[in-house]
Amino acid sequence: MTGPGTGAPAADVIIVGAGPVGLLLAGELRLGGARVTVLEQLVEPTRESRASTLHARTLEILEDRGVLRRLGTLPAGGPGHFGGLRLDLADAEPGHPHAGQWKYPQARLEAVLKLWATGLGAQVRRGHRVTGLTPRPYRVDVEHTGTDGTTHHSAAAFVVGCDGERSTVRCLGGFEFAGEDGTLEMLRADVAGLDVPDRRFERHPHGLATAHRWPDGSTRVMVHLFGTPPGRRSGPPSFAETAATWAKVTGEDIAHGTPLWLNAFDNTSRQATAYRRGRILLAGDAAHVQMPVGGQALNLGLQDAAALGPRLAARVTGRADDRELDGYQRERHPATARALTGIRAQARLLLGGPEVDGVREVFDELLHLGTVRRHLARVVTGLDTPRPPASTGS
């Protein structure tokens, strides 16, 4: 790729982040005829569990791009919930071919999307950490460092940050990230060697617990001790902390298990006020951070990529101007803002202590109304937004 001032860039778009959002966007741009390079700081793909839920709008997107058939048969993910209260997501649109929610591990989805995107011609460069962005009149210069410490300089007409909630692109690009930091934390882990009963958002006097046995025999546990704020850690929680919290809430001992993955999340809710600043754009968790309740975070990000891809491809290949590209902000910002409002309400219902019991009772009554179920299910599944068309070349 060219360095600053050495001529036309070798890529129309540089995407920072090779997670599912960045890879879907890369393939989308290639379908539209754009030259794409993806920079990813991780040398190897992550094997962590992370997200596993796909919603109806996302499956439509994958189907329209020929990706869904690559996933094989997807297991159903159950009825869904709103703040821990049962909500059948099939009520969003009864009869829809992908009604409800479906399970597919994020690591496997990422692998499928990489094969698809690179098969279309996208270039993925791992082990490259972005350290600088310099916008210029007709391009953006990108400084990135390899694993050997060597500094590289690349350029593209546009740069898109798909690099997660701690986005380097968002920071270097000077985006305003409005909202609130988290005040309550939930611990989660995949643990082998446990024999605890499956439970779904089970409320106890001192907290909330959920457990689900995976097909491989391990158990996903999630637990919140009422009122616990986010921990000040440099990494994930220890298994000892997770097991101790589980014991305080449920009275059960899981300390003998073998942790396979440890994680903590909180109720942070933030959204970039603009998804575009000149030639720099954001998508996925780089553009918005939310509590990962009901699998919405991954789905919102993939829907961002599907909305941005055709517009950006048309812009860089000369088939559209900036007005068309600005449609990305007009479409996705309000849709995500609406979803984040619902997620904040869910966080309150889910993580609140006895003080929210009355509100939970009222919500439970409202969820018996078909119009309420349909409205909330459509927001959760993304079916309240237009179905984005796939990119087409010139």
C-alpha positions, -999 to +999 in steps of 0.1 A: +000+000+000+012+035-007+027+058+019+017+094+024+023+116-006+034+087-029+004+087-052-030+071-054-038+047-025-038+010-032-071+006-014-103+026-016-112+017+020-092+006+050-112-012+076-098-013+111-109-045+129-113-080+115-142-090+137-176-100+122-186-064+115-154-055+098-154-087+077-190-083+066-183-047+056-152-059+037-172-084+017-200-059+011-176-034-003-160-059-026-195-068-039-198-031-048-164-030-066-143-013-039-107-022-031-105-031+006-078-038+031-086-048+067-061-041+095-063-062+126-040-060+156-046-096+168-022-120+151-048-149+154-086-149+154-101-150+189-116-183+200-136-167+229-173-174+232-186-139+232-218-135+212-238-164+198-273-150+190-285-140+155-318-122+148-342-123+119-329-091+102-293-102+104-302-136+089-319-118+060-287-098+055-266-129+055-290-147+032-290-118+006-252-119+004-250-157+000-234-162+035-263-178+053-260-211+034-224-213+045-235-215+082-253-247+078-283-256+100-287-232+128-302-243+161-331-223+175-322-200+204-355-202+223-381-175+227-360-146+239-366-121+267-369-084+276-350-076+307-353-112+319-391-114+312-401-139+285-406-123+251-411-146+221-391-129+194-412-147+168-440-123+176-420-096+157-433-111+124-452-144+127-445-165+096-412-149+089-388-176+076-362-166+103-387-158+131-373-159+166-336-161+174-308-185+163-275-197+177-241-195+160-209-188+179-192-156+171-158-172+165-173-195+138-192-167+122-160-147+120-142-176+103-170-179+077-171-142+070-133-141+065-134-169+039-163-151+021-147-116+022-112-128+012-127-150-015-142-118-030-108-102-029-106-083+004-071-082+019-068-090+056-035-080+074-032-093+109-008-082+135-011-045+126-021-020+153-032+014+141-013+043+158-022+073+137-048+088+113-042+119+092-072+131+071-062+148+039-084+164+012-087+132-009-075+104+014-067+094+049-031+084+058-029+055+083+000+047+105+001+012+118+027-009+137+035-046+130+043-072+156+080-067+150+077-030+159+080-018+123+059+013+115+040+011+082+022+039+063-009+032+042-036+054+026-071+050+014-100+072+003-119+063+035-112+046+068-139+027+088-134+019+124-149-015+132-125-020+161-148-024+191-159-005+221-124+008+229-120+019+193-087+035+183-103+050+152-130+067+172-104+082+195-079+093+168-108+105+147-121+129+174-156+115+176-179+126+204-191+095+223-221+106+243-238+086+270-231+071+304-205+047+318-217+015+335-228+014+371-237-023+375-217-053+365-225-089+356-199-117+355-200-146+330-179-176+324-179-209+304-170-236+328-164-274+323-171-300+350-202-284+365-235-300+374-258-271+382-294-268+371-302-247+340-318-215+351-330-185+331-325-151+348-334-165+382-338-138+408-326-145+443-327-123+474-291-110+468-288-112+430-295-127+396-282-160+382-285-178+349-270-211+337-271-229+304-254-261+293-237-260+259-237-289+235-200-296+244-210-302+281-196-269+294-219-245+312-223-208+306-229-191+340-238-154+345-243-138+378-249-103+393-248-095+430-273-066+434-256-032+435-222-044+424-204-018+403-179-026+375-146-039+389-114-020+385-094-047+367-068-047+339-083-079+325-112-103+329-124-113+364-107-143+381-126-175+383-123-173+421-142-140+420-169-155+397-173-186+419-175-165+451-202-143+436-221-173+424-220-188+459-233-155+474-262-154+451-272-191+446-256-208+476-239-233+452-202-241+449-188-241+414-152-235+424-143-271+414-151-264+378-125-256+351-130-222+336-127-221+298-136-184+293-141-155+318-157-121+311-175-092+327-199-067+312-218-037+326-246-014+316-225+012+299-246+030+272-228+053+247-233+063+211-212+084+188-231+116+180-219+113+144-210+081+126-190+100+100-163+127+102-152+135+067-134+104+054-135+085+087-165+064+097-176+041+125-196+009+126-205-017+153-193-012+189-169+015+177-200+036+170-221+025+200-215+005+232-244-012+250-250-039+276-249-072+256-284-083+266-303-105+242-275-107+217-283-072+203-247-059+202-235-082+175-267-079+154-266-041+156-231-041+143-238-064+114-268-043+105-245-012+105-221-029+081-250-039+057-263-003+057-229+013+052-214-011+027-235-003-004-234+034+002-196+035+007-190+012-023-211+035-045-193+065-032-157+053-039-166+039-073-182+071-084-218+059-085-230+082-057-220+113-039-216+123-002-254+128+001-259+091-004-231+083+020-247+105+047-277+083+045-258+058+067-260+082+096-297+091+089-307+054+089-286+038+115-282+065+142-319+067+151-324+030+148-296+023+172-306+050+195-340+034+198-324+000+204-301+015+231-331+030+249-347-005+251-314-020+262-311+006+291-347-004+301-338-040+300-306-034+321-328-017+347-353-046+348-325-072+348-299-058+372-321-038+395-327-052+430-360-054+450-367-017+442-376-027+406-400-055+415-431-033+410-418-022+375-412-058+366-447-068+375-461-040+353-439-050+324-449-086+328-486-076+325-479-054+295-461-083+277-494-102+277-506-076+251-499-087+215-492-051+203-466-047+231-449-080+223-448-072+186-434-038+191-406-048+215-398-079+195-394-059+163-370-035+179-349-063+194-347-083+161-341-053+139-373-059+119-384-023+127-358-011+102-357-014+064-340-044+049-308-031+034-300-042-002-267-059-009-240-040-028-239-043-066-209-034-087-209-007-114 
